[in-house]
Amino acid sequence: MDFLVKLRKIREKFERINEQLSDPANLSNTDKIVSLSKERSELSDIITAYDKYEKILKDIDGNKEIINANLDKDLIELAESELDGLSEEKEKLEEEIKLLLLPKDPNDTKDAIMEIRAGTGGDEAALFASDLYRMYSRYAETRGWKTELIDINDTAGLGGIKEVIFSVSGSGVFGDLKFESGVHRVQRVPLTEANGRVHTSAASVAVLPEAEDVQIDINPVDLKIDVYRSGGAGGQNVNKVETAIRITHLPTGLVVQCQDERSQLKNREKAMKVLKARLFDMKQREQSSEIAAKRKSMVGSGDRSDKIRTYNFPQNRVTDHRIGLTLYNLSEIINGDINHLIEQLKLVERTEMLEAESEY
């Protein structure tokens, strides 16, 4: 079996890593130990599954030997009964191993930069953008992730948000939140609507993997940096000193700004983090354009021009248009309970990848 050959090679690699980790010559090299430990951790699930699989194969062979020996009727019946259960277990484990062997997106383990912008719908769209910001913040909280505000442009007095940029850090952040990129649509009666008519508004969400310095090299001469006084809506929180930062990347025309911190240095650090994430995202999209042309992924494209989800308040309904999933628990979802949605999107992505692997 082709995948057994892969498993044996992974076992050999796993054993080599163990040898290197126990080699006294490597103990003083902290970076190497950390790197090897990470590699070992990534392979451990496959090795555990492989060990179980090998045991099942041995048990199957043992039961077949008993049946073929044709010695004792009761023993043969017992062996046949066990064989049925072992065969089912073997099939399930094979599917599990195939999923574990799928190539992993190296970005899945990264932290993320999220950007939410109000779209069509005026004040109602800004209120919906605020709802989405709260939804993701609460979801992050349930996962034990840390969120940090980078920049926000809110609407005076209404509680809405025209645009918000924030970072999310923790374990496997981008691997979960990447499915949220796209246009989110809301259908509900706005607070300002006197006649009780349902309106449709929208907000766009962008999820970018946080770029490491080694991945994005920015030439300082390509940056135009402006410093200005920060201030909120209606004159709120106006600084008397210039701490807000606006950075323009001249080759691409990308502009990022940050005025959340009172320190100019911290605002600059946050703005650079966003710029690197956007440049990394641009680079990744260019590299994946050929693959996308060959096979349009239902959930993995991250195309922010696509309408991905509708939140219908009158019917307490949420529909994810990419996978045709409809749930009737909008009140829980908008309060951060989006785990089931994300797990279903992950399942479809893995299924697509398995189908694509079988084509080659």
C-alpha positions in Angstrom: 0.0 0.0 0.0 1.3 3.4 -1.0 0.3 5.0 2.3 2.1 2.3 4.3 5.3 3.3 2.5 4.7 6.9 3.6 4.1 5.7 7.2 7.3 3.7 7.4 9.3 6.8 6.2 7.6 8.9 8.8 8.4 6.3 11.5 12.1 6.4 10.3 12.1 10.2 10.5 10.4 10.1 14.0 13.1 7.8 15.3 15.9 10.0 13.8 14.4 13.0 15.6 14.3 11.0 18.9 18.0 10.1 18.5 18.9 13.7 17.8 16.9 14.9 20.8 18.8 12.5 23.1 22.2 13.3 21.6 24.2 15.2 24.2 25.9 17.2 21.4 22.6 18.9 20.7 21.5 19.7 24.2 23.3 23.1 24.3 21.7 24.2 21.0 18.4 25.6 22.2 17.1 26.5 18.7 17.7 23.1 17.4 16.1 21.4 20.4 13.0 23.6 20.0 12.8 22.9 16.2 13.2 19.1 16.7 10.6 19.1 19.5 8.2 20.9 17.3 8.8 18.4 14.5 8.3 15.5 16.9 5.1 17.0 18.2 3.7 17.4 14.6 4.4 13.7 13.8 3.2 12.2 17.1 -0.4 11.8 16.1 0.5 10.0 12.9 2.9 7.7 14.9 0.2 6.9 17.5 -2.3 6.0 14.7 0.4 4.0 12.9 1.1 2.0 16.0 -2.6 1.2 16.4 -2.8 0.3 12.7 0.1 -2.1 12.9 -1.4 -3.9 15.9 -4.8 -4.2 14.1 -3.0 -5.8 11.1 -1.2 -8.3 13.4 -4.5 -9.1 15.1 -6.2 -9.6 11.7 -3.4 -12.0 10.6 -3.7 -13.9 13.9 -7.4 -14.4 13.6 -7.1 -15.5 9.9 -4.5 -18.1 11.0 -7.0 -19.5 13.5 -9.7 -19.7 10.9 -7.5 -21.3 8.3 -6.1 -23.9 10.8 -9.7 -25.2 11.1 -9.0 -26.7 14.6 -11.8 -25.8 17.0 -15.3 -24.7 15.9 -16.0 -22.4 18.8 -12.5 -20.8 18.4 -13.2 -20.3 14.7 -16.5 -18.6 15.4 -14.9 -16.3 17.9 -12.1 -15.5 15.5 -14.6 -14.7 12.7 -16.5 -12.4 15.0 -13.4 -10.6 16.0 -12.3 -10.3 12.4 -15.4 -8.4 11.4 -14.8 -5.8 14.2 -11.1 -5.6 13.4 -11.9 -5.0 9.7 -14.2 -2.1 10.5 -11.7 -0.6 12.9 -9.0 -1.0 10.2 -11.1 0.9 7.6 -11.8 3.7 10.1 -8.2 4.0 11.0 -7.1 4.1 7.4 -9.4 7.1 6.8 -8.0 8.8 9.9 -4.4 8.2 8.8 -5.2 9.5 5.3 -6.4 12.8 6.9 -3.3 13.0 9.1 -1.1 12.4 6.0 -2.6 15.3 4.1 -0.1 18.2 3.6 -0.6 20.8 6.2 -0.8 24.5 5.5 2.2 26.0 7.3 0.2 29.1 7.9 -2.4 27.2 10.0 -0.3 27.5 13.2 0.3 31.2 12.8 -1.4 34.1 14.6 -3.7 36.2 12.6 -4.5 39.8 11.7 -8.3 40.4 11.3 -9.8 43.3 9.4 -13.6 44.0 9.5 -15.1 46.7 7.3 -18.7 47.9 7.1 -20.1 47.5 3.6 -23.4 48.4 2.0 -26.1 49.4 4.4 -24.9 52.7 6.1 -25.3 52.8 9.9 -26.8 49.3 10.0 -23.7 47.9 8.2 -21.5 49.6 10.8 -23.6 48.0 13.6 -23.3 44.6 12.0 -19.5 45.1 11.7 -19.5 45.8 15.5 -21.5 42.6 16.0 -18.9 40.6 14.1 -16.1 42.1 16.0 -17.7 41.1 19.3 -18.5 37.6 17.9 -14.8 37.0 17.0 -13.6 38.5 20.3 -15.9 36.2 22.3 -14.9 33.2 20.2 -11.2 34.0 20.8 -11.9 34.2 24.5 -13.5 30.7 24.6 -10.4 29.3 22.8 -8.0 31.0 25.3 -6.6 33.2 22.5 -5.5 36.8 23.1 -6.9 39.7 21.0 -5.2 43.0 20.7 -6.8 46.1 19.0 -4.7 47.8 16.4 -7.0 50.4 14.8 -10.7 51.3 15.0 -12.9 53.8 13.2 -16.2 53.8 15.0 -19.5 55.7 14.4 -20.3 58.5 16.8 -23.0 57.6 19.3 -24.4 54.6 17.5 -22.0 51.9 18.7 -21.2 50.9 15.1 -17.8 50.3 13.5 -16.7 51.5 10.0 -13.5 49.6 10.2 -11.6 47.6 12.9 -8.2 45.9 12.7 -7.0 43.6 15.5 -4.6 40.7 16.1 -5.4 37.3 17.4 -2.7 35.1 19.0 -2.8 31.6 20.3 -2.7 28.0 19.2 -3.8 27.3 15.7 -5.5 30.7 15.2 -5.2 31.1 11.4 -6.1 27.5 10.8 -9.5 28.2 12.3 -10.2 31.8 11.4 -9.0 31.6 7.7 -12.5 30.4 6.8 -14.0 33.7 7.9 -12.5 35.7 5.0 -15.3 37.0 2.7 -18.5 39.1 2.7 -20.9 38.5 5.6 -24.5 39.5 5.0 -27.1 40.4 7.6 -30.9 40.5 7.2 -32.8 42.2 10.1 -34.9 45.2 11.1 -32.5 48.1 11.8 -32.9 50.0 15.1 -33.6 53.1 13.0 -36.4 51.5 10.9 -39.8 52.8 12.1 -41.9 50.5 9.9 -40.3 47.2 10.9 -39.0 46.3 7.5 -36.2 43.9 7.1 -33.1 45.4 5.5 -30.0 43.7 4.1 -26.6 45.0 4.9 -23.0 43.6 4.6 -19.6 43.7 6.1 -16.3 42.3 4.8 -13.9 40.2 6.8 -10.2 39.7 6.0 -8.1 37.2 7.9 -4.3 37.4 7.3 -1.6 35.1 8.7 0.9 37.1 10.7 4.1 37.2 8.8 7.5 36.5 10.4 10.4 38.8 9.7 12.2 36.1 7.7 9.3 35.8 5.3 8.8 39.4 4.5 11.8 41.7 3.8 10.8 45.4 3.7 13.3 48.0 2.5 13.1 51.1 4.8 13.4 53.3 1.7 10.1 51.9 0.4 8.2 53.3 3.4 6.7 56.7 3.8 5.9 57.2 7.5 3.6 60.0 8.7 3.0 60.9 12.4 -0.1 62.7 13.5 -2.4 63.3 16.5 -4.8 60.5 17.2 -8.4 61.2 18.1 -11.7 59.3 18.4 -15.2 60.2 17.2 -16.6 63.5 18.4 -13.3 64.7 19.8 -13.0 61.7 22.2 -9.6 60.6 23.5 -7.7 63.3 21.5 -4.0 63.2 22.1 -2.1 66.5 22.5 1.0 64.8 21.1 1.6 63.1 17.8 1.5 59.4 18.5 -0.6 58.0 15.6 1.3 56.4 12.8 0.5 56.0 9.1 2.8 53.9 7.0 2.6 53.8 3.2 4.4 51.1 1.3 5.4 52.9 -1.9 5.9 49.9 -4.3 2.4 48.5 -3.6 0.5 51.6 -2.4 -0.6 49.8 0.7 -1.5 52.1 3.6 -1.8 51.1 7.2 -2.3 53.2 10.3 -2.5 52.7 14.1 -3.6 55.2 16.7 -4.7 52.8 19.5 -1.6 53.2 21.7 -0.4 56.3 23.5 3.1 55.4 22.5 4.3 56.3 19.0 6.8 53.3 19.1 4.0 50.8 20.0 1.7 52.2 17.2 4.6 51.9 14.8 5.2 48.3 15.8 1.5 47.4 15.4 1.3 49.2 12.0 4.3 47.3 10.7 2.8 44.0 11.9 -0.3 44.8 9.8 1.8 45.9 6.8 3.9 42.7 6.9 0.7 40.6 7.1 -0.8 42.3 4.1 2.3 42.0 2.0 2.7 38.3 3.0 -1.0 37.7 2.1 -0.4 39.4 -1.3 2.7 37.2 -1.9 0.7 34.1 -0.9 -2.1 34.9 -3.3 0.2 35.4 -6.2 1.9 32.1 -5.5 -1.4 30.2 -5.2 -3.1 31.8 -8.3 -2.0 28.9 -10.6 -3.3 26.2 -8.2 -6.5 28.2 -7.7 -7.0 28.2 -11.5 -6.6 24.4 -11.7 -8.9 23.7 -8.7 -11.2 26.2 -7.2 -11.5 25.3 -3.5 -15.0 25.7 -2.1 -13.9 26.9 1.4 -10.2 27.6 1.0 -10.1 30.4 -1.6 -10.5 33.2 1.0 -11.8 35.4 -1.8 -13.1 38.5 0.1 -15.3 39.5 -2.8 -17.4 36.3 -2.3 -20.6 36.3 -0.2 -19.8 33.5 2.3 -22.5 33.7 5.0 -26.0 35.2 5.7 -27.2 36.0 9.2 -31.1 36.2 9.1 -32.3 37.6 12.5 -36.1 37.2 12.0 -35.6 33.5 11.4 -32.7 33.0 13.9 -30.9 31.5 10.9 -27.3 31.4 9.7 -26.4 30.0 6.3 -22.9 29.3 5.0 -23.2 29.5 1.3 -20.0 27.7 0.5 -21.1 24.4 2.0 -24.8 24.8 2.0 -25.0 24.6 5.8 -28.0 26.2 7.6 -28.2 26.5 11.4 -31.0 27.9 13.5 -29.1 29.2 16.4 -28.0 32.7 15.2 -28.4 34.1 18.7 -25.7 31.7 20.0 -23.5 32.2 16.9 -23.5 36.0 17.0 -22.4 35.7 20.6 -19.3 33.8 19.7 -20.4 30.2 19.4 -19.0 29.6 15.9 -17.0 26.4 16.6 -19.5 24.1 14.9 -19.5 26.2 11.7 -15.7 26.2 11.6 -15.5 22.4 12.2 -17.9 21.8 9.3 -15.8 24.0 7.0 -12.7 22.2 8.1 -14.4 18.8 7.3 -15.3 20.0 3.8 -11.8 21.3 3.2 -10.2 17.9 4.3 -12.7 16.0 2.1 -11.8 18.2 -0.9 -8.1 17.6 -0.3 -8.6 13.8 -0.1 -10.5 13.9 -3.4 -7.8 16.0 -5.0 -5.1 13.6 -3.7 -7.0 10.6 -5.2 -7.0 12.3 -8.6 -3.2 12.1 -8.9 
